Amino acid sequence: MLDPFKRHINYLRISVTDRCNLRCRYCMPEEGIDMIAHEDILSFEEIEDLVRLSVEQGVTKIRLTGGEPLVRKGIVNLVQMIANIEGVDDLAMTTNGILLEAMATDLKDAGLQRVNISLDTMDAKKFKHITRGGDINKVFAGISAAQAAGLNPVKINCVVRNSGDEPDAKEVAAFCKANNLSIRYIHQMNLEDGSFSKVEGGEGGKCDTCNRIRLTADGTFKPCLFNEAGYNTKTLGNNEAFNQAITNKPKSGTKNKSGRFNQIGG
């Protein structure tokens, strides 16, 4: 499946919820945000249908995101539903890790293959400040549980201001090296002013080779994170919304004044 610029689109990132159990300063304002109404959130059956449609069109790689995907009630069941779809070769999740310790084995048994876990510092006080109250020890426990369950490779997403040479990033890198973890440095981004860059150690932000589209928790296919275009399945229908997202995928990102990371999945 090719977009207008001959890029092979085979990767769908699904935001299963816009809710999160943290309030990271670079993601959410302190006062919170207006959440999507419960009745507008896609059901598991609707997500399953949209994954089947996407796979029929050439998608082979699925990533579940949020908000925080593990706060979605019954998320293990959704993982199993997607894992059972023939043609899904790669099923992953991005999580903050807070709830992962208790769920890692069940997720693995359901068919989840690997996880990316957010960790921006090794300092408990800094972590609590960045996340507005998060407990870093729960993240460490989640990382250990993911490794024990076989959700490998476990990758760490480390948000940086400028580069991986920053002190906190270096400490996270040392932790990763000591614990057989992969690390990716993600520069702080701003949707509204269009500031984004390539992910160090990953494929994100490389517009020339971008192979992904996104599905929001309320059923909108988005061809690009840094673009306001979106095609809602409930108003256009599943096939038309999907096709529009592929047909109108831009050559590169620009700005997005109408979306938020917690809604689109980063």
N, C-alpha and C positions, 0 to 999 in steps of 0.2 A: 504494500500500500504506500503510494508515493504522494507527497504533498506537491503544491505548485512549483517548488524549488528542488524537486527530485530527492527529497530526504525521505528515507524509509521510516515510516511511523509504525513502531511496534511496541510502544510503551505507554501504558495508561496509569496515571496516578489518581487514586480515588480518595477524596476527603470524605470519610464516613461520618464525621461530626464536626461542628465548629466549636464544640465545648472543649475546655481544657482544665486540668486541675492545677496548673501553674499560671502565673501572670508575668511572663518574661518581659523585661523592659523594652526589648527591641521588637516585640511581637504584639503586645497588647497595651493599651493605655491603662493606668492605674484604676480608673473608674469603671473599667470593663467596656463591653461593646453590646450593641443590640444583637441578640442571638436569633438565628433562624427559628421560626415557629415550629413546634414539634410536628404539626401536621404537614409541614412542607419538607421535612427530612425524608430522603429516599428510604423505603423499606428494604430489608435484606433481599426480598424477592425482586424488587425493582433493580437493585444493584446487580443481582445475579443475571437478570435479563440483559442489562447493559454490558456486562462483561462478555456474555455469550455473543452479542452483536459485535462487539469490538474484536473478539477472537476470530469470528467469521470473516472479518475484514483484514486480518493480519496481525493483530496485537498478540504478543506472546508473553509479555512481561507486565506484571501488575504490582503496584505498590500501594499499600493502605496508609493513609495519613490522616490528619485532623485539621485543626484542633489536635487533641490527643486521642488517637484511635482506641486506646484501651479503656477510656471512660464510656464508650458506646456499649450499652447493655447487650450481652449475647455475642460479642465480637468473635469469640471462638467459633460459634456456629457459622458466622459469615465467612470466616477463613476456610472452614470445611466446605462450604457451598462453592466457593471460588476454586479451591484446590481440586474439586471433583470435576471441573469443567475441562474437557479434553482440549488441548491446545495451549493451556496456561503452563508454560515451561518454567517461569520464574515468579514466585510469589513472596514478596518482602513487605516489611513494615518499618515506618519511621516512628519512633516513640521517645518520650522523655524518660522512660524507664522507671518511673515512680511506682507503677503497678505491676511491673514485669515479673518480679520475683515469684509472685503467686500464680502467674499465668503462663510462664514460659513453656513448661512441659506440655500443658494442654494445647497451646498454640502450635507447638511442634507436632504433636500427635494429630492435630487437625489438618496439617499440611503446610503451615508456614515454613519457609525455607531459611530465611535469614532476617536480621534486624539491623537497623541503624539507630543508635542511641545518642541523644544530645548530651554533651558535657563540655562546658566552656571554661571550667576552672577546676582545680583540685582543692581549693580553699572553701571550707564549709560556710564561712561567713559571707564570702563573696557570692557563693552559689545562692545562699538565702536572699542576698540583696538583689542579684540579677533576676531571680525567679519570683521575688516578692513572697518568700516564705517557704520555699522548697527545702527538703531534707536530702542532702547529697548522699547520705548513707543508703537511702532507698535506691538511688541510682546505681551505686556500687553493687548492691545486692541484686539488682535487676540484671546488671552486666554478668555477674557470676552465674546467675540462674540461666541466662541465655546461652552462655558457653556450655554449661552442664547439660542443657537440653539438646545441644547440637544445632542451635540456630546460627550456624557459621557460614561465611565469616561474619563475626560481630564487628560492625563498623561504628566508629565514634564520629559524630558530627560536632565539630568545634567551631563556634562562631567567633570570628576575630574582627577587629576594627580595620587593620591594615594588612597583616601578614601572620604566617605561622611562627615568626620569630619573636612574637610578643611573649612576655614572661609566663602568663597563664597558659598560653598555647604550648609553650615548650614543656611545661609541667604535665599537661595532658598528654603530650607526645611521649614523654618518658614513661608515664603510666601505661600507655598503650604498648610501648615496646616491651615493657616488663611483663605484660599480661597477654601477649600474643593477640593484640587488637589492631585493626586497621584504623587509620585516622584520615579524616577529610576536613580541610579548613574551608569554612564558608564565610565569606566576607559579609558584614552587615549590609543589608539591602534596604532600599526605600522604593516602594512601588510608585508613589506619587511623583517623585522627581526622576524616576527611571535609573537610579543608581544600582547597577548589578555588575557582577564580574564572574569569571570562570571559577568553579569550585576546584581548589587545590586538592588533587588526589581523587577527583571524581569527574563526571561528565557534564554536570549541570553548568548552565551559563554559556555553553558553546553553541551559539546560534547556528553556525554553518552546518553543524551535524546534529541538531536537535531532533530527537526521534520520539518525542513525547507529546501527549495531550493530557488534559486534566478533566476530572469530573468532580464538581462540587457536591456538597452534601444535600443540596436542594435540587440536584439534577441538571445542572448546566455544564455542558462540555465547553471547555476553554482551550483554545489552540495555543495560548502562550500566557505565562504568568504575568509578564510585563506588557500586557495589552488588555484593553477593556472589552474586547470582543468576547461574547459568550452566547451559547445557543442552547436554550432550555428544552429539555426533553418533554416536559409536560405541556408546553405550548406548541412546539414544532413537531413532536413525535420523535421517537428514538432514532429512527434511521435518518431523518432529515437533520436533526440536531448533530448527530455524529458526522454526517457528510459535510455539513456546513463548517464544522470545526476543522476538518481536514482541508477542505477547499480554500478556506480563508486563513490558514495558518500563515502568519507574516514571516517575512525573511529574517527579521530580528526583533528583539524586544524594544519597546519604547517606554511608555508610561502606563500606569493603571491607577486612576484616581477613584475608582469605584469598588475596588476589591481590597481584602485584607488577607494576610498570610494565614490566619486561623480559619478562614473560609475556603481557601484555595489549596492549602497544603504545602506551600513553599516549594 
